[in-house]
Amino acid sequence: MKHKPAQTPLLTPLLTPMDIAFAEAEKAAERGEVPVGAVVTDKAGNIVAQAGNRTRELNDPTAHAELLAVRAACAKIGSERLPDHHLYVTLEPCAMCAATISFARIDRLYYGAGDTKMGAVENGPNFFTQPTCHHAPEVYEGIGEAKSVELLKTFFKERRG
């Protein structure tokens, strides 16, 4: 009887929260939305909520990925505040999203590409450095930046022909 070698099970690499944010961004692009995705995790890294842009689908200018993910996380934990939570987003948040991050008291913000046109964290108004900002998270930029830039460039190139 011939023995077959033992098969090694296929290992699937663990997805990071930013990987999941990118998957949400890709789904948003498939829906015709600007490809931005966001994930909220608890301090231990467990995913609490995730979302992609839905402004066109919902006819709602506030339906940015960050806001949708924060709203879902708040609903899930039953609080308007998310201390000890982290937000991962593929693009630098705008002023509206930065304000939401501050109001929700999110501890850490990780984002991919900077946004020189609409960003409000490191670009534009630098929201978290303003004296009127009550809470500023720790900010980590450039996480998956090249992937985010490519996703956005491809999306807009296809739209503009």
C-alpha positions as CSV (number, residue, x, y, z in Angstrom):
1,M,0.0,0.0,0.0
2,K,1.4,3.3,-1.0
3,H,1.4,6.1,1.6
4,K,0.5,9.6,0.7
5,P,2.4,12.4,2.3
6,A,0.4,14.1,5.0
7,Q,-1.2,17.2,3.7
8,T,-0.4,20.4,5.4
9,P,-3.6,22.4,6.1
10,L,-3.8,25.6,4.2
11,L,-3.2,28.4,6.6
12,T,-5.0,31.6,6.1
13,P,-3.2,34.7,7.4
14,L,-5.0,36.6,10.0
15,L,-6.6,39.7,8.7
16,T,-5.7,43.0,10.4
17,P,-8.4,45.6,11.1
18,M,-6.8,47.7,8.2
19,D,-7.2,44.7,5.9
20,I,-10.9,44.6,6.8
21,A,-11.2,48.4,6.3
22,F,-9.7,47.9,2.8
23,A,-12.2,45.2,2.1
24,E,-15.0,47.6,3.1
25,A,-13.4,50.3,0.8
26,E,-13.4,47.8,-2.1
27,K,-17.1,47.0,-1.5
28,A,-17.8,50.7,-1.4
29,A,-16.1,51.1,-4.8
30,E,-18.2,48.3,-6.2
31,R,-21.3,50.2,-5.1
32,G,-20.1,53.3,-6.9
33,E,-19.0,55.0,-3.7
34,V,-15.7,56.7,-3.0
35,P,-13.6,53.7,-1.8
36,V,-13.2,54.4,1.9
37,G,-13.6,51.8,4.6
38,A,-13.5,51.9,8.4
39,V,-13.3,49.5,11.3
40,V,-13.7,50.1,15.0
41,T,-12.0,47.7,17.4
42,D,-11.9,47.4,21.2
43,K,-8.6,47.7,23.0
44,A,-7.9,44.0,22.6
45,G,-8.3,44.3,18.8
46,N,-11.7,42.7,18.5
47,I,-13.8,44.1,15.7
48,V,-16.8,45.9,17.1
49,A,-18.1,47.5,13.8
50,Q,-17.1,48.0,10.2
51,A,-18.4,50.0,7.3
52,G,-17.7,51.5,3.9
53,N,-18.9,54.8,2.4
54,R,-22.6,54.9,1.6
55,T,-23.3,58.6,0.8
56,R,-24.8,57.9,-2.6
57,E,-26.6,54.8,-1.7
58,L,-28.3,56.4,1.3
59,N,-28.5,59.9,-0.2
60,D,-26.9,61.1,3.0
61,P,-23.8,63.3,2.9
62,T,-22.9,62.2,6.4
63,A,-22.8,58.5,5.5
64,H,-19.0,58.4,5.5
65,A,-17.4,55.1,6.5
66,E,-16.1,56.5,9.8
67,L,-19.4,57.8,10.9
68,L,-21.2,54.6,10.0
69,A,-18.7,52.5,11.8
70,V,-18.7,54.7,14.9
71,R,-22.6,54.8,14.9
72,A,-22.7,51.0,14.7
73,A,-20.1,50.6,17.4
74,C,-21.9,53.0,19.8
75,A,-25.2,51.1,19.2
76,K,-23.5,47.8,19.8
77,I,-22.0,48.8,23.1
78,G,-24.9,51.0,24.2
79,S,-22.9,54.2,24.7
80,E,-22.2,57.5,22.8
81,R,-18.6,57.2,23.8
82,L,-16.0,54.7,22.7
83,P,-13.1,55.1,25.1
84,D,-10.6,52.2,24.8
85,H,-11.6,51.8,21.2
86,H,-9.5,52.3,18.0
87,L,-10.6,53.4,14.6
88,Y,-8.9,52.2,11.4
89,V,-9.8,54.0,8.2
90,T,-8.3,53.9,4.7
91,L,-8.2,57.7,4.2
92,E,-7.5,60.6,6.4
93,P,-10.8,61.7,8.0
94,C,-12.5,65.0,7.0
95,A,-13.5,67.6,9.5
96,M,-16.9,66.0,10.1
97,C,-15.4,62.6,10.8
98,A,-12.6,64.1,13.0
99,A,-15.2,65.8,15.1
100,T,-17.1,62.5,15.4
101,I,-13.9,60.7,16.5
102,S,-13.3,63.4,19.1
103,F,-16.9,63.4,20.4
104,A,-16.8,59.6,20.6
105,R,-13.6,59.8,22.7
106,I,-11.8,57.2,20.5
107,D,-8.4,56.4,21.9
108,R,-6.4,55.8,18.7
109,L,-6.9,56.6,15.0
110,Y,-5.0,54.7,12.3
111,Y,-5.4,55.8,8.7
112,G,-3.9,55.0,5.3
113,A,-3.5,57.9,2.9
114,G,-3.4,61.5,3.7
115,D,-6.0,63.7,2.0
116,T,-4.6,67.1,1.0
117,K,-8.0,68.2,-0.3
118,M,-10.5,67.2,2.4
119,G,-8.4,65.8,5.3
120,A,-8.6,67.4,8.7
121,V,-6.2,65.5,10.8
122,E,-2.7,66.2,9.4
123,N,-4.0,68.4,6.6
124,G,-6.4,71.3,6.4
125,P,-7.6,72.5,9.9
126,N,-5.6,69.9,11.9
127,F,-8.7,69.4,13.9
128,F,-7.2,67.6,16.9
129,T,-4.8,70.5,17.5
130,Q,-7.5,73.2,17.8
131,P,-8.2,74.7,21.2
132,T,-11.9,73.8,20.7
133,C,-11.2,70.1,20.4
134,H,-12.1,68.4,23.7
135,H,-10.4,65.1,22.9
136,A,-7.6,64.1,20.6
137,P,-6.8,60.5,19.9
138,E,-3.3,59.1,19.3
139,V,-2.9,59.3,15.5
140,Y,-0.9,56.8,13.4
141,E,-0.8,57.7,9.7
142,G,0.4,55.9,6.6
143,I,-0.9,52.5,7.4
144,G,-1.4,50.9,4.0
145,E,-0.9,54.2,2.4
146,A,0.2,52.9,-1.0
147,K,-2.8,50.6,-1.2
148,S,-5.2,53.4,-0.3
149,V,-3.7,55.8,-2.9
150,E,-3.9,53.1,-5.6
151,L,-7.5,52.2,-4.8
152,L,-8.5,55.9,-4.9
153,K,-6.6,56.6,-8.1
154,T,-8.1,53.6,-9.9
155,F,-11.6,54.5,-8.8
156,F,-11.4,58.1,-10.0
157,K,-9.6,57.2,-13.2
158,E,-12.4,54.8,-14.1
159,R,-15.0,57.5,-13.3
160,R,-13.3,60.2,-15.4
161,G,-12.5,57.9,-18.3
